[in-house]
Amino acid sequence: MGRLFNQITSLNNLAGAWEEVVDNKGSPGIDGITLEEFARHWEANLMELRQAVRANRYRPDRLQRFTIPKRDGSPRLLGNLTVRDKVLQRAVLRVLDDLYERCFLDCSFAYRQGRSVQQAVERVVQARDLGRRWVLDADIDDFFHSLDHHLLLRFLRETINDEPLLRLIVLWLNEGCPDPDWAAGTPLGAIISPLLSNIYLHYLDLVMTRTLPGFGLREADTQSEDWAQSEDWAQLSDWEYVRYADDFIVLCRSQAQAEAALQVVEETLATLLLDLEPNKTTITTFDQGFEYLGCIFEGDLFYFEWEEQRIEVSDDRGWKLFYRYGPEGYE
């Protein structure tokens, strides 16, 4: 068994994961077992879970599926785990979070310790104040349910050389498929899904920050490779890219630069077997106004709503309120 797998399935790590699950509270899964019921024999339950996982007898329980409304009123499909699956996914997350934090880039802000919506918005304002007032406001079409399993495993294997651990993740991915005939998707509501989404979109981060030249995993032709490393590419890609989960924008100095960014995003997402939502993707400006992460940006200020109050942010007082409260509905 691999080092990571042994670390994940240690009793100390499982006990720490159980404590975090208790702290987060939450409802029972499809088996109806509550946190209180699990807690009555939590040590024996953790031992039984550990033995099942290490003997390759563990199989995840079915997800409890339900929907909640999005901010625009459309339904969002969620999956609720059973308590034992929450504990095991949390145990994996406790180990992999630290591993991947060393890999992720400064442009991503969601689901990472010490990072927040407020910091992402501050980055947007900094880019605006440096003259990047054209904005590619992009939206990935149904990202969490479209994430390709084969590509995700390819990305995972670049960092993880631990087959028992990868088998665990595959079990969760298969259980979370919205369509059993299509190896794609990771369920919203699963503890491991936010990390998997960051791992998947890390490739987009690499391209958009010029950490990785070119456009994708496919074999690039020589002309594309040359252009990606040229001075023209360097000038056009002098943008600021900010991502919070699957919600990202590219802040540019000109319309031409924003159009170039859109081309790169489209080609890179195609490589990742993803699409932009055309009705929610646009090129705009700060003067025209746009919404990002629950904030409305208009000219040189932005505002958000808190407890049905509109709070404008354009001075020190506004920033203090923003860092104290921030927009609702984001973690």
C-alpha positions in Angstrom: 0.0 0.0 0.0 1.2 3.5 -0.8 2.4 6.1 1.7 -0.5 8.4 1.1 -3.1 5.6 1.5 -1.5 4.5 4.8 -1.5 8.1 6.0 -5.2 8.5 5.1 -6.3 5.3 6.7 -4.4 5.8 10.0 -6.6 5.8 13.0 -5.4 9.2 14.0 -6.3 10.7 10.6 -9.7 9.0 10.6 -10.4 10.3 14.1 -9.4 13.8 13.0 -11.7 13.5 10.0 -14.6 12.3 12.2 -14.1 15.4 14.5 -14.3 17.7 11.5 -17.5 16.0 10.2 -19.0 16.5 13.7 -18.0 20.1 13.7 -19.6 20.7 10.2 -22.9 19.0 11.5 -25.1 18.1 8.5 -27.9 15.7 7.9 -27.9 11.9 7.6 -27.4 10.3 4.2 -29.5 7.8 2.4 -29.1 5.2 5.2 -30.6 7.5 7.7 -27.8 7.2 10.2 -27.3 10.5 12.1 -24.1 11.9 13.5 -25.5 11.1 17.0 -26.1 7.5 16.1 -22.6 7.1 14.6 -21.1 8.8 17.6 -22.4 6.2 20.0 -19.8 3.7 18.7 -17.6 6.0 16.8 -14.3 4.2 17.6 -15.7 0.8 16.5 -17.2 2.4 13.4 -13.9 4.0 12.5 -12.1 0.7 13.0 -14.6 -1.1 10.9 -14.3 1.5 8.1 -10.5 1.3 8.2 -10.5 -2.5 7.9 -13.0 -2.4 5.0 -11.0 0.2 3.1 -7.6 -1.5 3.7 -9.1 -4.9 2.7 -10.6 -3.4 -0.5 -14.1 -4.3 0.8 -15.3 -0.7 1.1 -17.9 0.5 -1.4 -19.5 3.9 -1.1 -23.2 4.2 -0.3 -25.6 5.7 -2.8 -25.9 9.4 -2.8 -29.0 11.1 -1.5 -29.9 13.4 -4.4 -31.8 16.6 -4.1 -32.0 20.1 -5.7 -31.7 23.6 -4.4 -32.3 26.8 -6.4 -29.3 28.7 -7.8 -29.0 32.5 -7.5 -30.8 32.8 -10.8 -33.6 30.4 -9.7 -32.6 27.4 -11.8 -32.2 24.1 -10.0 -28.8 22.9 -8.7 -28.4 19.1 -8.2 -26.6 18.1 -5.0 -25.6 14.8 -3.5 -25.5 14.1 0.3 -23.2 11.4 1.6 -23.7 9.0 4.5 -21.7 9.7 7.7 -19.1 7.0 7.0 -18.5 8.3 3.5 -18.2 11.8 4.8 -15.6 10.6 7.3 -13.5 8.8 4.6 -13.7 11.6 2.1 -12.7 14.1 4.8 -9.8 11.8 5.7 -8.6 11.9 2.1 -9.1 15.6 1.9 -7.0 16.2 5.1 -4.0 14.6 3.3 -4.4 15.7 -0.3 -5.2 19.3 0.6 -1.7 19.8 1.9 -0.2 18.0 -1.1 -2.0 20.0 -3.7 -1.6 23.4 -2.0 2.0 23.2 -3.0 0.9 22.8 -6.7 -2.0 25.3 -7.1 -1.4 28.8 -8.4 -2.0 32.2 -6.9 -4.9 32.9 -9.3 -7.3 30.4 -7.7 -9.1 31.4 -4.6 -11.9 28.8 -3.9 -11.8 25.8 -1.5 -8.3 26.6 -0.2 -7.2 27.4 3.3 -6.5 31.1 3.9 -8.2 32.1 0.7 -11.6 33.8 0.2 -14.0 35.6 -2.0 -12.8 38.9 -0.5 -9.3 38.2 -1.6 -10.5 37.3 -5.2 -12.5 40.5 -5.3 -9.5 42.5 -4.1 -7.4 41.0 -6.9 -10.1 42.2 -9.4 -10.0 45.7 -8.0 -6.2 45.8 -8.2 -6.3 44.8 -11.8 -8.9 47.5 -12.5 -6.7 50.1 -10.9 -3.8 49.1 -13.0 -5.7 49.8 -16.2 -7.2 46.4 -17.0 -10.8 47.7 -17.5 -11.9 45.3 -20.2 -13.3 42.0 -18.8 -14.0 38.6 -20.2 -16.7 37.3 -17.9 -16.8 33.6 -18.5 -19.1 30.8 -17.4 -18.4 27.0 -17.8 -21.5 25.1 -18.9 -22.5 22.6 -16.1 -18.9 22.2 -15.0 -19.3 19.8 -12.0 -21.5 17.4 -14.0 -19.2 17.6 -17.1 -15.8 16.9 -15.5 -14.3 14.0 -17.5 -13.1 11.1 -15.3 -10.4 9.9 -17.7 -8.8 13.4 -17.8 -9.1 13.9 -14.1 -7.4 10.6 -13.4 -4.6 11.6 -15.8 -4.2 14.8 -13.8 -4.3 13.0 -10.5 -1.6 10.5 -11.6 0.8 13.4 -12.3 1.0 13.9 -8.5 -0.3 10.7 -6.9 1.5 7.4 -7.4 -0.8 5.4 -5.1 -3.2 3.0 -6.7 -5.3 2.1 -3.6 -6.0 5.8 -3.2 -6.8 6.3 -6.8 -9.2 3.3 -6.6 -11.0 5.0 -3.8 -11.5 8.2 -5.8 -12.7 6.2 -8.8 -15.3 4.6 -6.6 -16.6 8.0 -5.6 -16.6 9.3 -9.1 -18.5 6.3 -10.4 -21.1 6.6 -7.7 -21.5 10.3 -8.4 -22.1 10.0 -12.2 -25.3 11.8 -13.1 -25.4 9.6 -16.2 -24.2 5.9 -15.7 -23.3 5.7 -19.4 -21.0 8.7 -19.3 -17.8 8.8 -17.2 -18.1 12.4 -16.2 -19.1 14.5 -13.2 -18.4 14.9 -9.6 -21.4 15.6 -7.3 -21.8 18.9 -5.7 -22.1 18.3 -2.0 -19.5 15.6 -1.9 -16.6 16.6 0.4 -13.9 15.6 -2.1 -15.5 17.4 -5.1 -14.1 20.9 -4.5 -10.6 19.6 -4.5 -11.2 17.6 -7.6 -12.6 20.6 -9.4 -9.4 22.6 -8.5 -7.2 19.8 -9.7 -9.1 19.6 -13.0 -9.1 23.4 -13.6 -5.5 23.7 -12.6 -4.6 23.1 -16.2 -6.7 26.1 -17.3 -4.8 28.1 -14.6 -1.5 27.0 -16.0 -2.4 28.2 -19.5 -4.0 31.5 -18.5 -1.1 32.5 -16.4 1.4 31.5 -19.1 2.9 29.0 -16.7 2.2 26.4 -19.4 2.6 27.7 -23.0 0.2 26.6 -25.7 -3.4 25.6 -25.6 -3.8 22.1 -24.4 -3.2 18.4 -24.0 -3.6 17.7 -27.7 -0.5 17.7 -29.9 -0.1 21.4 -30.9 1.1 22.2 -34.3 4.4 24.1 -34.7 2.7 27.3 -35.7 0.6 27.3 -32.5 3.6 26.5 -30.3 5.7 29.3 -31.9 2.9 31.8 -31.5 2.3 30.8 -27.9 6.0 31.6 -27.1 6.2 34.8 -29.2 6.3 38.4 -28.2 2.8 38.9 -29.7 1.5 36.3 -27.3 3.3 37.8 -24.4 1.8 41.2 -25.1 -1.7 39.9 -25.8 -1.7 37.7 -22.7 -0.7 40.5 -20.3 -4.0 40.0 -18.5 -5.1 39.2 -14.9 -6.9 35.9 -14.6 -8.9 35.3 -11.4 -10.7 32.0 -10.7 -13.0 31.0 -7.9 -14.0 27.4 -8.5 -15.5 27.3 -12.0 -16.3 31.0 -11.9 -13.5 33.0 -13.5 -12.9 36.3 -15.2 -10.0 37.7 -17.3 -9.2 41.4 -16.8 -7.6 43.0 -19.9 -6.2 46.3 -21.2 -8.1 46.3 -24.4 -11.0 44.7 -26.3 -8.5 43.0 -28.6 -6.8 41.4 -25.5 -10.2 40.3 -24.2 -11.0 38.7 -27.5 -7.6 36.9 -27.5 -8.3 35.7 -24.0 -11.7 34.3 -25.1 -10.0 32.4 -27.9 -7.5 30.8 -25.5 -10.2 30.0 -23.0 -12.4 28.3 -25.6 -9.5 26.2 -27.0 -8.3 25.2 -23.5 -11.7 24.2 -22.3 -12.3 22.2 -25.5 -9.1 20.3 -24.6 -10.6 19.7 -21.1 -13.9 18.5 -22.8 -15.8 21.5 -21.4 -17.8 24.3 -23.0 -18.5 27.9 -22.2 -22.2 28.8 -21.6 -22.7 31.2 -24.4 -25.6 33.0 -22.7 -23.5 33.7 -19.6 -20.2 34.5 -21.3 -19.5 38.1 -22.4 -16.8 40.7 -23.0 -17.6 43.8 -21.1 -16.0 46.7 -19.2 -16.1 48.2 -15.7 -17.9 51.2 -17.1 -20.6 49.0 -18.5 -20.7 47.0 -15.3 -20.8 43.3 -14.5 -21.4 40.9 -11.6 -18.7 38.6 -10.2 -18.8 36.6 -6.9 -21.9 38.3 -5.7 -20.5 41.8 -6.3 -21.7 44.3 -8.8 -18.8 46.3 -10.3 -19.7 49.7 -11.8 -17.0 52.1 -12.8 -14.6 52.7 -9.8 -16.8 51.1 -7.1 -18.5 47.9 -6.4 -21.3 46.9 -4.1 -22.8 43.8 -2.5 -25.9 42.9 -0.5 -25.8 41.9 3.1 -29.0 41.3 5.1 -31.0 43.0 2.3 -28.8 46.1 2.5 -26.7 47.4 -0.4 -23.2 48.1 0.8 -21.0 50.2 -1.6 -17.3 49.7 -1.5 -15.2 52.7 -2.6 -13.4 53.8 0.6 -11.8 52.4 3.8 -15.1 52.0 5.6 -16.6 50.1 2.7 -13.6 47.7 2.5 -13.9 47.0 6.3 -17.5 46.1 5.9 -16.7 43.9 2.9 -14.0 42.0 4.7 -16.3 41.6 7.7 -19.4 40.4 5.9 -18.8 39.9 2.2 -21.5 38.7 -0.3 -23.8 36.0 1.0 -23.9 32.5 -0.5 -20.2 31.9 -0.9 -17.8 29.9 1.3 
